[in-house]
Amino acid sequence: DSLNSTGPCYTIGTDAAFRVDLKMKIIDVSDFDVACVGFRKQEAYTAAIEADGELITDYTDIACLNANIGQIDKNTRINSATGTATDTSDNWDDGDTKTFSVLVSSAGVVTFLIDGAAPTTNTNTLTFDSGDVVIPFMAFTVAATTADTPPVLVSFFAGHQ
């Protein structure tokens, strides 16, 4: 694996399969427009992630799971094309603890898991391009009209499968 000024990264087509897992508890789901984890293409960091719309436009390539005010979405974009926020039909209720996992094969094929199972609606897929360098990331953005109860991080893992 590569390690540089932006942290650990993986090269599609070179590195073995890898994953990121985030287990967290959200006390009040209405507090968050963005509570996500996944992979994005290695590029300059953006602090403007305020909703699904920014998740799928601020980076040229992204694959993540996001709890958007309790609705769990898959957010994907490849090669600066139109990004997609797909409702998984799964939800996060107040006080629940869940694990989001994003797995990437050595060929770049992305698989999403919620608590170890495929999302209920699993229609959008993504394959990162060979040679792309991606990094694990997580992001949280508080909804503007809420009380700001932070999530509770239970565990985080990023590495090879």
N, CA, C and O atoms as a DFTB+ gen file, in Angstrom:
644 C
 N C O
     1  1       0.840      -1.197       0.000
     2  2       0.000       0.000       0.000
     3  2       0.867       1.235       0.000
     4  3       1.987       1.236       0.510
     5  1       0.335       2.269      -0.572
     6  2       1.031       3.545      -0.590
     7  2       0.694       4.328       0.676
     8  3      -0.382       4.167       1.251
     9  1       1.609       5.158       1.090
    10  2       1.349       6.076       2.196
    11  2       2.003       7.393       1.812
    12  3       3.202       7.456       1.541
    13  1       1.195       8.433       1.795
    14  2       1.745       9.734       1.426
    15  2       1.109      10.804       2.291
    16  3       0.540      10.489       3.337
    17  1       1.191      12.045       1.886
    18  2       0.736      13.143       2.731
    19  2      -0.755      13.116       3.006
    20  3      -1.207      13.780       3.938
    21  1      -1.536      12.376       2.235
    22  2      -2.974      12.323       2.479
    23  2      -3.389      11.064       3.215
    24  3      -4.579      10.864       3.458
    25  1      -2.441      10.210       3.576
    26  2      -2.774       9.016       4.346
    27  2      -2.695       7.759       3.519
    28  3      -2.202       7.777       2.391
    29  1      -3.187       6.650       4.087
    30  2      -3.106       5.369       3.374
    31  2      -3.997       5.377       2.134
    32  3      -5.099       5.926       2.156
    33  1      -3.522       4.778       1.076
    34  2      -4.305       4.726      -0.151
    35  2      -4.103       3.378      -0.832
    36  3      -3.176       2.632      -0.515
    37  1      -4.992       3.087      -1.772
    38  2      -4.979       1.815      -2.486
    39  2      -5.063       2.102      -3.981
    40  3      -5.797       2.991      -4.412
    41  1      -4.310       1.345      -4.759
    42  2      -4.316       1.504      -6.205
    43  2      -5.107       0.365      -6.819
    44  3      -4.789      -0.808      -6.622
    45  1      -6.152       0.728      -7.574
    46  2      -7.005      -0.264      -8.229
    47  2      -6.175      -0.999      -9.276
    48  3      -5.470      -0.378     -10.071
    49  1      -6.266      -2.323      -9.267
    50  2      -5.534      -3.143     -10.218
    51  2      -4.143      -3.522      -9.748
    52  3      -3.483      -4.349     -10.376
    53  1      -3.684      -2.927      -8.645
    54  2      -2.368      -3.226      -8.087
    55  2      -2.494      -3.846      -6.702
    56  3      -1.902      -4.889      -6.423
    57  1      -3.271      -3.199      -5.838
    58  2      -3.442      -3.679      -4.465
    59  2      -4.455      -4.819      -4.404
    60  3      -5.352      -4.922      -5.240
    61  1      -4.287      -5.671      -3.395
    62  2      -5.272      -6.724      -3.117
    63  2      -6.568      -6.064      -2.644
    64  3      -6.589      -4.874      -2.330
    65  1      -7.646      -6.846      -2.598
    66  2      -8.949      -6.344      -2.171
    67  2      -8.843      -5.674      -0.798
    68  3      -8.083      -6.116       0.064
    69  1      -9.610      -4.609      -0.612
    70  2      -9.558      -3.845       0.627
    71  2     -10.951      -3.407       1.042
    72  3     -11.912      -3.573       0.290
    73  1     -11.059      -2.838       2.259
    74  2     -12.374      -2.474       2.779
    75  2     -12.236      -1.386       3.822
    76  3     -11.144      -1.110       4.320
    77  1     -13.365      -0.774       4.144
    78  2     -13.479       0.126       5.281
    79  2     -14.778      -0.219       5.996
    80  3     -15.811      -0.428       5.360
    81  1     -14.718      -0.276       7.336
    82  2     -15.885      -0.574       8.169
    83  2     -15.992       0.495       9.245
    84  3     -15.006       0.827       9.903
    85  1     -17.179       1.024       9.417
    86  2     -17.438       2.004      10.465
    87  2     -18.663       1.555      11.249
    88  3     -19.760       1.449      10.700
    89  1     -18.465       1.291      12.539
    90  2     -19.578       0.951      13.425
    91  2     -19.810       2.149      14.326
    92  3     -18.895       2.611      15.008
    93  1     -21.046       2.653      14.326
    94  2     -21.348       3.828      15.135
    95  2     -22.782       3.784      15.626
    96  3     -23.638       3.088      15.081
    97  1     -23.008       4.552      16.670
    98  2     -24.345       4.726      17.235
    99  2     -24.731       6.179      17.000
   100  3     -23.955       7.097      17.264
   101  1     -25.943       6.366      16.500
   102  2     -26.456       7.722      16.315
   103  2     -27.651       7.882      17.247
   104  3     -28.656       7.184      17.117
   105  1     -27.524       8.800      18.175
   106  2     -28.569       9.029      19.176
   107  2     -29.811       9.633      18.544
   108  3     -30.926       9.175      18.796
   109  1     -29.624      10.663      17.721
   110  2     -30.738      11.363      17.074
   111  2     -30.410      11.509      15.593
   112  3     -29.611      12.363      15.209
   113  1     -31.028      10.672      14.763
   114  2     -30.686      10.658      13.334
   115  2     -31.036      11.956      12.629
   116  3     -30.459      12.265      11.586
   117  1     -31.975      12.727      13.181
   118  2     -32.328      13.996      12.535
   119  2     -31.211      15.022      12.656
   120  3     -31.274      16.084      12.037
   121  1     -30.188      14.713      13.452
   122  2     -29.060      15.630      13.606
   123  2     -28.113      15.635      12.407
   124  3     -27.313      16.560      12.269
   125  1     -28.183      14.620      11.535
   126  2     -27.150      14.484      10.501
   127  2     -27.701      14.425       9.084
   128  3     -28.538      13.582       8.760
   129  1     -27.212      15.340       8.241
   130  2     -27.421      15.251       6.795
   131  2     -26.408      14.285       6.204
   132  3     -26.689      13.597       5.224
   133  1     -25.226      14.240       6.811
   134  2     -24.165      13.354       6.353
   135  2     -23.563      12.639       7.552
   136  3     -23.063      13.269       8.484
   137  1     -23.620      11.317       7.513
   138  2     -22.896      10.443       8.445
   139  2     -22.460       9.272       7.572
   140  3     -23.171       8.272       7.465
   141  1     -21.290       9.398       6.949
   142  2     -20.929       8.459       5.888
   143  2     -19.536       7.889       6.051
   144  3     -18.694       8.414       6.779
   145  1     -19.324       6.772       5.329
   146  2     -18.010       6.158       5.226
   147  2     -17.899       5.505       3.854
   148  3     -18.885       5.022       3.299
   149  1     -16.690       5.500       3.322
   150  2     -16.470       4.857       2.025
   151  2     -15.094       5.163       1.495
   152  3     -14.153       5.397       2.254
   153  1     -14.988       5.159       0.174
   154  2     -13.736       5.469      -0.504
   155  2     -13.984       6.594      -1.499
   156  3     -15.060       6.709      -2.084
   157  1     -12.964       7.412      -1.670
   158  2     -12.999       8.468      -2.681
   159  2     -11.650       8.510      -3.378
   160  3     -10.634       8.092      -2.822
   161  1     -11.656       9.013      -4.584
   162  2     -10.396       9.153      -5.309
   163  2      -9.499      10.107      -4.548
   164  3      -9.962      11.096      -3.979
   165  1      -8.221       9.805      -4.542
   166  2      -7.270      10.658      -3.852
   167  2      -7.160      11.983      -4.598
   168  3      -6.708      12.031      -5.742
   169  1      -7.573      13.034      -3.946
   170  2      -7.504      14.387      -4.483
   171  2      -7.660      15.354      -3.326
   172  3      -7.806      14.928      -2.180
   173  1      -7.631      16.629      -3.602
   174  2      -7.710      17.621      -2.539
   175  2      -8.973      17.437      -1.709
   176  3     -10.052      17.188      -2.245
   177  1      -8.825      17.562      -0.396
   178  2      -9.938      17.446       0.536
   179  2     -10.895      18.613       0.365
   180  3     -10.465      19.738       0.112
   181  1     -12.188      18.354       0.499
   182  2     -13.172      19.426       0.485
   183  2     -13.920      19.428       1.812
   184  3     -14.297      18.372       2.320
   185  1     -14.126      20.589       2.359
   186  2     -14.844      20.721       3.626
   187  2     -16.303      21.092       3.401
   188  3     -17.031      21.347       4.361
   189  1     -16.735      21.123       2.153
   190  2     -18.078      21.604       1.817
   191  2     -19.113      20.488       1.715
   192  3     -20.130      20.661       1.044
   193  1     -18.882      19.359       2.360
   194  2     -19.830      18.249       2.263
   195  2     -20.965      18.489       3.243
   196  3     -20.820      18.267       4.445
   197  1     -22.095      18.945       2.719
   198  2     -23.217      19.279       3.579
   199  2     -24.458      18.429       3.334
   200  3     -25.428      18.539       4.084
   201  1     -24.453      17.598       2.320
   202  2     -25.611      16.762       2.015
   203  2     -25.212      15.776       0.923
   204  3     -24.095      15.826       0.409
   205  1     -26.147      14.866       0.568
   206  2     -25.880      13.916      -0.507
   207  2     -25.369      14.616      -1.756
   208  3     -24.470      14.108      -2.426
   209  1     -25.933      15.778      -2.076
   210  2     -25.554      16.497      -3.292
   211  2     -24.073      16.804      -3.358
   212  3     -23.460      16.683      -4.419
   213  1     -23.489      17.202      -2.234
   214  2     -22.055      17.478      -2.213
   215  2     -21.239      16.192      -2.224
   216  3     -20.157      16.151      -2.810
   217  1     -21.743      15.148      -1.587
   218  2     -21.024      13.872      -1.597
   219  2     -20.805      13.365      -3.013
   220  3     -19.775      12.757      -3.305
   221  1     -21.760      13.611      -3.887
   222  2     -21.665      13.060      -5.243
   223  2     -21.205      14.082      -6.281
   224  3     -21.249      13.803      -7.479
   225  1     -20.767      15.258      -5.839
   226  2     -20.235      16.234      -6.800
   227  2     -18.868      16.775      -6.415
   228  3     -18.149      17.269      -7.284
   229  1     -18.482      16.702      -5.150
   230  2     -17.224      17.318      -4.722
   231  2     -15.987      16.500      -5.082
   232  3     -14.890      17.051      -5.165
   233  1     -16.145      15.209      -5.293
   234  2     -15.013      14.356      -5.663
   235  2     -15.304      13.697      -7.004
   236  3     -16.457      13.394      -7.309
   237  1     -14.260      13.474      -7.811
   238  2     -14.468      12.898      -9.143
   239  2     -14.936      11.445      -9.072
   240  3     -15.695      10.995      -9.930
   241  1     -14.479      10.702      -8.040
   242  2     -14.854       9.301      -7.863
   243  2     -15.148       9.071      -6.387
   244  3     -14.345       9.432      -5.526
   245  1     -16.303       8.469      -6.093
   246  2     -16.682       8.232      -4.700
   247  2     -17.621       7.031      -4.615
   248  3     -18.431       6.791      -5.510
   249  1     -17.495       6.292      -3.533
   250  2     -18.410       5.190      -3.225
   251  2     -18.545       5.152      -1.710
   252  3     -17.593       4.821      -1.003
   253  1     -19.741       5.496      -1.209
   254  2     -19.924       5.519       0.242
   255  2     -21.361       5.199       0.618
   256  3     -22.275       5.287      -0.202
   257  1     -21.538       4.824       1.884
   258  2     -22.853       4.697       2.496
   259  2     -23.050       5.911       3.387
   260  3     -22.127       6.330       4.085
   261  1     -24.256       6.481       3.366
   262  2     -24.549       7.694       4.122
   263  2     -25.892       7.579       4.823
   264  3     -26.889       7.182       4.218
   265  1     -25.910       7.931       6.111
   266  2     -27.172       8.057       6.856
   267  2     -27.594       9.516       6.766
   268  3     -27.040      10.375       7.451
   269  1     -28.578       9.788       5.917
   270  2     -29.056      11.142       5.656
   271  2     -30.378      11.333       6.392
   272  3     -31.440      10.974       5.883
   273  1     -30.303      11.898       7.588
   274  2     -31.468      12.094       8.458
   275  2     -32.242      10.779       8.585
   276  3     -33.470      10.752       8.500
   277  1     -31.493       9.690       8.792
   278  2     -32.083       8.376       9.034
   279  2     -32.272       7.519       7.800
   280  3     -32.413       6.303       7.923
   281  1     -32.280       8.105       6.619
   282  2     -32.398       7.332       5.378
   283  2     -31.004       6.927       4.942
   284  3     -30.125       7.779       4.812
   285  1     -30.788       5.641       4.715
   286  2     -29.462       5.170       4.318
   287  2     -29.374       5.160       2.796
   288  3     -30.140       4.482       2.111
   289  1     -28.418       5.932       2.291
   290  2     -28.202       6.069       0.851
   291  2     -26.851       5.502       0.457
   292  3     -25.909       5.491       1.248
   293  1     -26.772       5.027      -0.788
   294  2     -25.492       4.720      -1.429
   295  2     -25.176       5.912      -2.317
   296  3     -26.000       6.318      -3.136
   297  1     -23.999       6.464      -2.157
   298  2     -23.584       7.622      -2.943
   299  2     -22.427       7.202      -3.833
   300  3     -21.392       6.750      -3.344
   301  1     -22.604       7.351      -5.145
   302  2     -21.584       6.908      -6.086
   303  2     -21.376       7.946      -7.185
   304  3     -22.291       8.670      -7.576
   305  1     -20.139       7.986      -7.662
   306  2     -19.791       8.819      -8.819
   307  2     -18.487       8.283      -9.383
   308  3     -17.589       7.905      -8.631
   309  1     -18.381       8.250     -10.703
   310  2     -17.150       7.781     -11.347
   311  2     -16.772       8.739     -12.476
   312  3     -17.623       9.129     -13.275
   313  1     -15.511       9.110     -12.539
   314  2     -14.965       9.936     -13.618
   315  2     -15.712      11.253     -13.827
   316  3     -15.916      11.680     -14.963
   317  1     -16.114      11.890     -12.739
   318  2     -16.805      13.186     -12.772
   319  2     -18.144      13.146     -13.494
   320  3     -18.695      14.196     -13.825
   321  1     -18.677      11.952     -13.746
   322  2     -19.999      11.844     -14.374
   323  2     -21.067      12.243     -13.352
   324  3     -20.744      12.665     -12.242
   325  1     -22.310      12.111     -13.726
   326  2     -23.396      12.435     -12.815
   327  2     -23.351      11.503     -11.615
   328  3     -23.337      10.282     -11.772
   329  1     -23.327      12.067     -10.437
   330  2     -23.331      11.274      -9.222
   331  2     -24.734      10.786      -8.899
   332  3     -25.723      11.368      -9.344
   333  1     -24.812       9.708      -8.118
   334  2     -26.094       9.119      -7.782
   335  2     -26.183       8.901      -6.277
   336  3     -25.287       8.316      -5.668
   337  1     -27.266       9.374      -5.689
   338  2     -27.608       9.056      -4.302
   339  2     -28.815       8.133      -4.370
   340  3     -29.911       8.565      -4.729
   341  1     -28.619       6.867      -4.028
   342  2     -29.674       5.872      -4.150
   343  2     -30.164       5.470      -2.769
   344  3     -29.383       5.032      -1.924
   345  1     -31.463       5.621      -2.547
   346  2     -32.072       5.180      -1.294
   347  2     -32.010       3.661      -1.247
   348  3     -32.480       2.993      -2.168
   349  1     -31.435       3.111      -0.185
   350  2     -31.310       1.658      -0.054
   351  2     -32.597       1.000       0.437
   352  3     -32.699      -0.226       0.457
   353  1     -33.572       1.802       0.831
   354  2     -34.807       1.351       1.491
   355  2     -34.547       0.905       2.927
   356  3     -35.457       0.427       3.606
   357  1     -33.309       1.059       3.387
   358  2     -32.961       0.781       4.779
   359  2     -32.917       2.110       5.530
   360  3     -32.607       3.152       4.954
   361  1     -33.228       2.056       6.810
   362  2     -33.249       3.272       7.614
   363  2     -32.476       3.082       8.907
   364  3     -32.238       1.960       9.354
   365  1     -32.098       4.180       9.481
   366  2     -31.395       4.210      10.764
   367  2     -32.327       4.894      11.747
   368  3     -32.687       6.054      11.547
   369  1     -32.726       4.197      12.809
   370  2     -33.604       4.773      13.813
   371  2     -32.799       5.365      14.960
   372  3     -31.667       4.955      15.214
   373  1     -33.390       6.327      15.644
   374  2     -32.734       6.949      16.794
   375  2     -32.211       5.894      17.757
   376  3     -32.921       4.950      18.103
   377  1     -30.959       6.060      18.188
   378  2     -30.359       5.180      19.178
   379  2     -29.792       3.887      18.639
   380  3     -29.194       3.123      19.397
   381  1     -29.960       3.611      17.346
   382  2     -29.434       2.368      16.759
   383  2     -27.917       2.421      16.604
   384  3     -27.326       3.485      16.418
   385  1     -27.313       1.249      16.687
   386  2     -25.900       1.072      16.347
   387  2     -25.853       0.230      15.087
   388  3     -26.446      -0.847      15.032
   389  1     -25.151       0.716      14.076
   390  2     -25.045       0.004      12.801
   391  2     -23.603       0.021      12.320
   392  3     -22.796       0.856      12.727
   393  1     -23.306      -0.935      11.435
   394  2     -21.996      -0.993      10.794
   395  2     -22.166      -0.798       9.297
   396  3     -22.896      -1.540       8.640
   397  1     -21.485       0.207       8.767
   398  2     -21.406       0.422       7.328
   399  2     -20.086      -0.163       6.857
   400  3     -19.039       0.113       7.443
   401  1     -20.127      -0.972       5.797
   402  2     -18.915      -1.540       5.209
   403  2     -18.923      -1.267       3.709
   404  3     -19.939      -1.435       3.035
   405  1     -17.766      -0.843       3.201
   406  2     -17.586      -0.655       1.773
   407  2     -16.366      -1.479       1.389
   408  3     -15.254      -1.218       1.849
   409  1     -16.589      -2.484       0.535
   410  2     -15.538      -3.404       0.113
   411  2     -15.197      -3.125      -1.347
   412  3     -16.080      -2.838      -2.155
   413  1     -13.917      -3.211      -1.677
   414  2     -13.475      -2.985      -3.048
   415  2     -12.577      -4.148      -3.452
   416  3     -11.589      -4.436      -2.777
   417  1     -12.921      -4.820      -4.555
   418  2     -12.092      -5.918      -5.053
   419  2     -10.818      -5.361      -5.669
   420  3     -10.710      -4.156      -5.899
   421  1      -9.861      -6.230      -5.934
   422  2      -8.608      -5.772      -6.558
   423  2      -8.865      -5.182      -7.946
   424  3      -8.068      -4.387      -8.442
   425  1      -9.987      -5.576      -8.576
   426  2     -10.355      -5.035      -9.887
   427  2     -11.167      -3.742      -9.781
   428  3     -11.506      -3.140     -10.800
   429  1     -11.485      -3.306      -8.540
   430  2     -12.193      -2.045      -8.354
   431  2     -13.693      -2.147      -8.164
   432  3     -14.362      -1.120      -8.050
   433  1     -14.250      -3.368      -8.127
   434  2     -15.697      -3.543      -7.962
   435  2     -16.075      -3.271      -6.506
   436  3     -15.490      -3.844      -5.587
   437  1     -17.056      -2.394      -6.307
   438  2     -17.468      -1.967      -4.974
   439  2     -18.687      -2.758      -4.517
   440  3     -19.627      -2.971      -5.281
   441  1     -18.656      -3.192      -3.253
   442  2     -19.784      -3.863      -2.611
   443  2     -20.113      -3.113      -1.326
   444  3     -19.221      -2.772      -0.548
   445  1     -21.400      -2.860      -1.112
   446  2     -21.856      -2.165       0.088
   447  2     -22.534      -3.153       1.028
   448  3     -23.272      -4.030       0.579
   449  1     -22.288      -3.019       2.333
   450  2     -22.943      -3.848       3.345
   451  2     -23.419      -2.975       4.497
   452  3     -22.739      -2.038       4.914
   453  1     -24.598      -3.305       4.997
   454  2     -25.135      -2.661       6.195
   455  2     -25.323      -3.771       7.214
   456  3     -26.116      -4.688       7.001
   457  1     -24.605      -3.693       8.308
   458  2     -24.626      -4.750       9.329
   459  2     -24.347      -6.122       8.719
   460  3     -24.965      -7.116       9.101
   461  1     -23.415      -6.171       7.770
   462  2     -22.976      -7.429       7.177
   463  2     -23.847      -7.975       6.066
   464  3     -23.556      -9.043       5.527
   465  1     -24.916      -7.264       5.707
   466  2     -25.827      -7.734       4.655
   467  2     -25.951      -6.682       3.556
   468  3     -25.768      -5.490       3.800
   469  1     -26.262      -7.136       2.352
   470  2     -26.472      -6.209       1.240
   471  2     -27.658      -5.299       1.546
   472  3     -28.609      -5.731       2.198
   473  1     -27.619      -4.061       1.092
   474  2     -28.765      -3.167       1.265
   475  2     -30.020      -3.764       0.632
   476  3     -29.941      -4.557      -0.306
   477  1     -31.180      -3.372       1.162
   478  2     -32.451      -3.884       0.642
   479  2     -32.600      -3.588      -0.843
   480  3     -32.949      -4.470      -1.627
   481  1     -32.337      -2.351      -1.224
   482  2     -32.338      -1.961      -2.631
   483  2     -30.885      -1.782      -3.031
   484  3     -30.188      -0.911      -2.509
   485  1     -30.440      -2.603      -3.949
   486  2     -29.012      -2.624      -4.284
   487  2     -28.850      -2.440      -5.784
   488  3     -28.316      -3.308      -6.474
   489  1     -29.324      -1.285      -6.286
   490  2     -29.397      -1.119      -7.735
   491  2     -28.217      -0.398      -8.361
   492  3     -27.879      -0.674      -9.512
   493  1     -27.574       0.523      -7.639
   494  2     -26.460       1.194      -8.311
   495  2     -25.143       0.555      -7.886
   496  3     -24.906       0.302      -6.705
   497  1     -24.309       0.305      -8.864
   498  2     -23.015      -0.315      -8.610
   499  2     -21.936       0.626      -9.123
   500  3     -22.216       1.595      -9.829
   501  1     -20.720       0.326      -8.761
   502  2     -19.622       1.169      -9.187
   503  2     -18.379       0.311      -9.299
   504  3     -18.155      -0.579      -8.479
   505  1     -17.575       0.577     -10.308
   506  2     -16.260      -0.036     -10.434
   507  2     -15.263       1.090     -10.667
   508  3     -15.329       1.802     -11.669
   509  1     -14.338       1.238      -9.720
   510  2     -13.273       2.218      -9.907
   511  2     -12.398       1.772     -11.068
   512  3     -12.254       0.574     -11.315
   513  1     -11.812       2.727     -11.782
   514  2     -10.951       2.431     -12.925
   515  2      -9.602       1.883     -12.465
   516  3      -9.081       2.277     -11.422
   517  1      -9.047       0.969     -13.259
   518  2      -7.710       0.459     -12.997
   519  2      -6.737       1.641     -12.973
   520  3      -6.768       2.504     -13.850
   521  1      -5.887       1.663     -11.969
   522  2      -4.925       2.743     -11.812
   523  2      -5.391       3.861     -10.900
   524  3      -4.577       4.655     -10.428
   525  1      -6.713       3.934     -10.641
   526  2      -7.206       4.942      -9.698
   527  2      -6.593       4.697      -8.331
   528  3      -6.426       3.551      -7.914
   529  1      -6.262       5.766      -7.641
   530  2      -5.788       5.686      -6.266
   531  2      -6.919       6.221      -5.390
   532  3      -7.337       7.370      -5.536
   533  1      -7.411       5.375      -4.476
   534  2      -8.525       5.756      -3.608
   535  2      -8.090       5.689      -2.150
   536  3      -7.177       4.948      -1.785
   537  1      -8.777       6.491      -1.319
   538  2      -8.482       6.522       0.108
   539  2      -9.782       6.336       0.896
   540  3     -10.845       6.768       0.451
   541  1      -9.699       5.699       2.055
   542  2     -10.888       5.605       2.909
   543  2     -11.181       6.967       3.526
   544  3     -10.271       7.754       3.786
   545  1     -12.459       7.232       3.754
   546  2     -12.820       8.491       4.404
   547  2     -14.134       8.314       5.155
   548  3     -14.907       7.396       4.880
   549  1     -14.366       9.201       6.096
   550  2     -15.666       9.315       6.737
   551  2     -15.948      10.797       6.896
   552  3     -15.024      11.606       6.982
   553  1     -17.227      11.155       6.934
   554  2     -17.604      12.557       7.064
   555  2     -18.913      12.658       7.839
   556  3     -19.774      11.782       7.747
   557  1     -19.048      13.724       8.593
   558  2     -20.258      13.985       9.374
   559  2     -20.599      15.463       9.237
   560  3     -19.740      16.326       9.416
   561  1     -21.858      15.748       8.919
   562  2     -22.319      17.122       8.825
   563  2     -23.627      17.241       9.594
   564  3     -24.585      16.511       9.339
   565  1     -23.647      18.165      10.532
   566  2     -24.821      18.379      11.359
   567  2     -25.882      19.121      10.557
   568  3     -25.579      20.093       9.865
   569  1     -27.135      18.655      10.651
   570  2     -28.251      19.341      10.007
   571  2     -28.420      20.718      10.655
   572  3     -28.211      20.866      11.860
   573  1     -28.789      21.701       9.879
   574  2     -28.815      23.094      10.337
   575  2     -29.841      23.365      11.443
   576  3     -29.678      24.314      12.210
   577  1     -30.870      22.566      11.534
   578  2     -31.964      22.882      12.463
   579  2     -31.996      21.960      13.675
   580  3     -33.043      21.836      14.310
   581  1     -30.903      21.318      14.012
   582  2     -30.946      20.312      15.063
   583  2     -30.064      20.654      16.253
   584  3     -29.376      21.675      16.270
   585  1     -30.100      19.773      17.249
   586  2     -29.447      20.024      18.531
   587  2     -27.985      19.609      18.577
   588  3     -27.308      19.897      19.564
   589  1     -27.479      18.955      17.565
   590  2     -26.058      18.615      17.505
   591  2     -25.626      17.575      18.531
   592  3     -24.756      17.841      19.362
   593  1     -26.227      16.401      18.475
   594  2     -25.795      15.280      19.303
   595  2     -24.781      14.478      18.491
   596  3     -25.132      13.948      17.437
   597  1     -23.530      14.375      18.952
   598  2     -22.510      13.691      18.145
   599  2     -22.761      12.189      18.053
   600  3     -23.361      11.600      18.952
   601  1     -22.297      11.564      16.952
   602  2     -22.375      10.104      16.869
   603  2     -21.369       9.485      17.829
   604  3     -20.396      10.129      18.222
   605  1     -21.605       8.245      18.199
   606  2     -20.682       7.513      19.060
   607  2     -19.927       6.521      18.179
   608  3     -20.527       5.591      17.640
   609  1     -18.625       6.710      18.029
   610  2     -17.812       5.805      17.243
   611  2     -17.537       4.544      18.077
   612  3     -16.950       4.616      19.157
   613  1     -17.969       3.403      17.561
   614  2     -17.743       2.135      18.249
   615  2     -16.461       1.475      17.734
   616  3     -15.628       1.018      18.517
   617  1     -16.315       1.434      16.399
   618  2     -15.088       0.869      15.825
   619  2     -14.918       1.371      14.383
   620  3     -15.875       1.757      13.711
   621  1     -13.658       1.346      13.948
   622  2     -13.318       1.741      12.590
   623  2     -12.183       0.847      12.122
   624  3     -11.228       0.606      12.860
   625  1     -12.291       0.352      10.880
   626  2     -11.241      -0.473      10.286
   627  2     -11.080      -0.071       8.836
   628  3     -12.070       0.111       8.128
   629  1      -9.862       0.069       8.393
   630  2      -9.549       0.251       6.979
   631  2      -8.330      -0.599       6.677
   632  3      -7.295      -0.453       7.328
   633  1      -8.439      -1.488       5.692
   634  2      -7.305      -2.356       5.342
   635  2      -7.720      -3.400       4.339
   636  3      -8.774      -3.299       3.712
   637  1      -6.882      -4.402       4.194
   638  2      -7.155      -5.477       3.237
   639  2      -8.245      -6.413       3.760
   640  3      -8.408      -6.606       4.965
   641  1      -8.981      -6.985       2.810
   642  2     -10.046      -7.931       3.172
   643  2      -9.474      -9.238       3.636
   644  3     -10.222     -10.152       3.980
